[in-house]
Each structure stands twice: as structure tokens, then as C-alpha cells.
Amino acid sequence: KLLLKKMQKNLNKIAKDTNFFLKNFLKKQGSSELILAIKYGLFPGGKKIRSKILIDIGSLLFIDYKTLITIGAAVECIHAYSLIHDDLPCMDDDKIRRGKPSTHIKFGESTAVLAGNSLQTMACEILASPNLKLNEKKKISLIKKLSECSGHLGIAGGQYLDLNYEKKKISKKKIIEMEKKKTGKLFSFCCAVPAIIKNKNNREIKFFEDIGSSIGLLFQIADDLIDYRGDTKIVGKKTGKDQKKGKATLISLLGHNNAVKYCDKIILDINRKLINYGSNTKNIKETLNYILHRDK
């Protein structure tokens, strides 16, 4: 419980700092008819676990906190865009998100699509902006990497497979592949960022990307476990819908207990890979345990 309290305090600070940055960034952009829908989908925002992972890995390589918050803000824009689009009737058809009506329920489908599109491009604007105190070469690398993780090789491709696999018998290998695209790619970006900033070689960047991919898989299975056993009121979105829709998940394939064991194995594997960073890995270890044991 003490660990949970500490974790929540850290997440609240990251959320506060990220939202402060995003509100200022939007203010400087000037107004438009879409701004209400954009803000609605973006604020107050979720748990900021992606930003927390970014900061945890960033601390292993001694990256400046402010730099990480700015990049985390871009990540949160991509995440919010993906949720707005995922909730649409033509996708997962979810009417509740983060404890309130989904963006398309509040503003209509076309406005939700356009707000999502705007958030996707805003992420690149943030990374290209003077707010991010990095040289142009590093900014271009980050924009390229984030774009790859968001498109057909990442989130969009993963969502396509997720929809395509409904009510079909899908192998474990294919489910893992799909979840690593749909959820893992954005975590991969978060873990690769510090290595890119530190001018690490491709092999070292790939090492951190693979860790991010595993964290994303852990997060997705934990999310599916919440859908399986969670309470809609606590979770802030409808639960029990994966089974109803015949979603291809590792829980439907392995069963609840084996899925939890699989998560424990992922955490052990990540901790083993990061062993050379010694006591500096304390924060990332706490975050991994939180991801698995959270109730929303």
C-alpha cells in the first residue's frame, strides 16, 4: 500500500507537469473550432504510465526531467489520439472513456476523427518546437521514430489486427505480435528516447526498444486482466467487453492464471536485462509492479 501511495504521488506529479506543458502549448497555438474536442480528449488524461516509463528509463541515462516531460507530452498526444479513434463506432464502439462519455459521444463522430488527427500532428509539432532543447538531428530522429510507432507498423497496424482477429482462433505468437504493435510500439518509443538523446548506437537503441516492447505487452495483458475482472465504476470504462466481442487476448487463449504467470515472467526478464544499471532500476521495477497490480 505504501508503494502504491508513492507511485500515485509520482504519477500525479508527472500528470500535473505534462498537463501544464500541454495547456501552455495549446494556448500559444491560438484557437480553433476543434480546440474543445481536443482538450476534452486530452485532459485530464489517463495515468501517464507511458510518461513514467520515459522518465524511469531517462533517469538510467541521466536525461534532464524537463526534456522528458516535453517528449512525454508528445507521447500523450499520440496516446489520446489513438483512444479517441479506438472508441469510434467503426472501431471498438466504446461509449465511456476515463470515466466520462467518449469524445465522439460528446462531440459527434466527424469532430472526434478530426480532433484525433489534430492531436497526432500536434505530437510532431511539440517535438519540432523550440520548447524541446535538443539539436535538430536528434529532433528529426525522435519525430521519425514516433511517426513509425504511430503508423501502420505500430499503433494503427496493431489496431487493424485487433479488429481483424475478433471471433477468430488466433495463435499465441500472432496475439503477442499484435499487442506489441498496438500497445508495445509507443512504450518502445519511450524507452528508445533516452538512448537517442545520448547518441547511442543502433544496437543499444534496439536494446531499449525491445525492453519497451515487453513493457507494452505487460501493460496490454494487465489491461485485458482489468477488463476480465475489473469494475466499470473503478476502471472508468466498460469492462467485460473483450469476451463479448470475441477479442483475441492472451487471457482468452491461456486463461487468467497463466496470463498472470506470463506477466511475472515478462517482469523477471526485463529486470534481468537491466541488471547492469544496479540500484538505479528501483523506479522502473516499482512501475512494472504497479502496471501488473493496478485496478484501473
N, C-alpha and C positions, 0 to 999 in steps of 0.2 A: 504493500500500500504506500509506503514511504517513497519507493522507487516511482510508482505511478504518479504521485504528487509532484515529485521533482521533474518527471518527464513532462507532465502537463504544464508546469511553470515554464520550462524551456520552449515548449511548443507555442505557448501563449505569447512569449516574448518574440519569437520568430514571426508569428502571425501579425503581431502588432507592428513590428518593424517593416514587414513586407507590405502590409496594407497601407501603412503611412507612405511608403515609397510609391505604390501604385496610385493612390489618391492624388498625390502631388504630380505624378507623371500625367495623369488624365486631365488634371486642372490646367496644366501648361499646354495641352493639346488643343484646347478650345472645344466648344460644344457642338453637338450634332443631334439629330433626331434619335440616333441609336444609343446614345450615352446611358439612358435609363436602363435599357435592357442589358447593356454591357456591365454596368455596375451591379445590377441585380444578379447576374450570373457569376460575378467575380467576388462580391462581398456578401456576408462577412467571410466567406471562403471556408474551406474544409480544415482538416487537421494540420496541414502544411508539413506532412511527413516527407514529401519529396525535398522540400527546402531543408528539413532537418538532416536528411541523409547527405545533402550537398554540403552542409556546414560540418557534419561529422567527418566526412572524408576530407573536406577542405582543411580541417584542423590537423589532420595527419601530415599534410604537406605545408602547413603554416601559411594558409591563404588569409588575407585580410577579410574580416567579417562583413564590412560594408560592401565589398566587391561581391561576396557570396549572396548577400541579401538582394542586390541588384539583379544578379543572374537568376536567383530564386524567384524573383518577381516575374521574369520572362517565362520560367517553368510553370508558375501558377496560371499565367495567361493561357498557355497551351493546355494545361490540365482542365481549366474552366471551359475552354472552347470544346474540348473533347466530350465533356459531360453534357454541355448544352445540346450538342449534336446527338450523343448517345441516347438522350431522353426522348428524342423526337418519335412520333408515332410510326414513322417508316423504319425506325431502328429498334430500340428496346421498349419504346412506348411507356416510359415512366412518368407518372404524374407528380411525384414528390421527389424533391432533391434537397438535401441538407435541412430537412425539417420544414420546408416551405414548398408551394407549388413550383413545378419546373418552369424554366424560362418560357417555353412555348405555351404553357397553360396561362401564364400571366400576360404575355405579350403577343401571342399568336405564332404560328409556325414560321412564316417567312421572316419575321423580325428576329426570331431565335436563330435561324440559319445565318442571317447577316451579322448578328451580334457575335456569334461563334467565329465567323470568318474574320471579323474585325479584331477579335482577341488573338487569333492566330498570327495576323500580320503585326499586331502590337508587340508581340514577343520579340520579333526580329528588330522592330524599332528600338526597343529597350536595349538590346544587345549592341545595336549600332550607335546608340546615343552617347553624348559626352558624359552622361551620368556614370557610365562604366569606364573606370580609369585603367584601361588596358590599351596596348598598341593595336593598330589596325589589323595586323596579321593575325593576332590572337582573336580579335573580334570576329573576323571572317571565318576562322576555324570554328568558333563557337556557333555562329549563325548556320554554317554548313552542317555541323553535327546535329544541332537542334532541328533543322529542317528535315534531315534524314530520319531522325527519330519520330517525327510527327507524321510523315507521309506514308506512302504505300509500303515502305519497308519497315514501318513502325506502327504507330497507333492506328492509322487508317486501314492498313493491311490487316492488322490484328482484329479490328472490329468487323471487317469483311468476313474473315474466317469464323469469328464468333457467331455471326448471324447465319453463316452458311452451314455451320455444324449442328444447328438446332435439330433435335429429334433424329439424329443420326448416330450410328455406333462409330465412335472415333477412338483411335489408338492413343495410348499414353503419350507417345512421342509427339504426335500431332497436337494434342491438347497443350503440352508443355511449349511447343513451338509457337502456337497461337497466343498463349498467355505471355510469353516472353516478348512477343511483338506488341500486343495490346497494352500491356502494363509495364513490362520489363524495359522497353526502349527508353522511356522517359527517365527511369531510375538509372539506366546505363549512362545517359547524358549527364545526370547529376554527379555520378561517380567519376566520369571522364574529365569533367570541367577542371578540377584542381590539377590534374596531370597535364592538360592542355596549357593551362596558365603557367605551369612550371617548365614548359618546353620539354617535356618527357618524350622519349621516342615512341614509335608506333606500338612496339611490344608492351611497353609499360602502360600506355593508354588503353590497349586491349585488355590488359590485366584488370584494370579498374572497371572497364566496360562490362567484363564478364561478371565481376562482383555485383555491379548494378543490375545486371540481367537476373542474377539469382535473387537479389533483394526484391525485384519486381515480381518474380514468380512467387516468392514467400508472401508478398503483400496481396497478390491476387488470390492465392489459396486461402489466406486469412480472411479476405473479403468474402469469398464463397462460403467459408465456415460461418461467418456472421449472417449471411443470407439464409443459411441452412438452419441455424439455431437462434438467431437474433430476434429482438423485439423491435417492431416497426417504430414505436414511440422513441426508444433509446437511439436507434440507428439513424432515424431521420429520413429514411426512405423505405419503400415497401420491401418486406422480407418474404422468403419462401417462393420467390418468383422464378428462380433458376430451374427448380424441379418442374414447376408448372409449364414452363416454356420448353422443357427438354434440353436445357443448355448442356453443352459438353464441358464438364468440370472434372477435376481430379477427385472430388468428393463422390460424384455420381459413378466414377469408374472404380475407385479404391475403397470407398466407404469412409465414414467420418474419422474413425480411429487411425486408420492407415494414412489418411491425409495429414493428420496432426503429426504422426511419426515422420512423415516425409518432410514436413516443415522443420522439425527438430534436426533432421539430417542436413537440410539446407543451411540452418544457422551454424551448426558444427563446422560445416565445410567452409563457410565464409570466415568464421573466426580462425580456422586453421590457416587459411590463405593470408590473413592479415597479421599473423603471429609475429612477424619481424618488426611490427610497429609498437610492440610492447604495451606498456600501460596507457599509451595514447589512444588505444582502441576502446577504452572504457565506455565512452559516449556511444559509439556505434553499436557496441554489444547491448547496451541498455535499449537503444532504439529498436534493434532487431527483436528483442524480447517483447517490447511494447507492441510492435506490429502484430506479433502472433497472438498476444493475450488480450488485446483491446476488445471492447464490446460494441464499438461503432466505427 
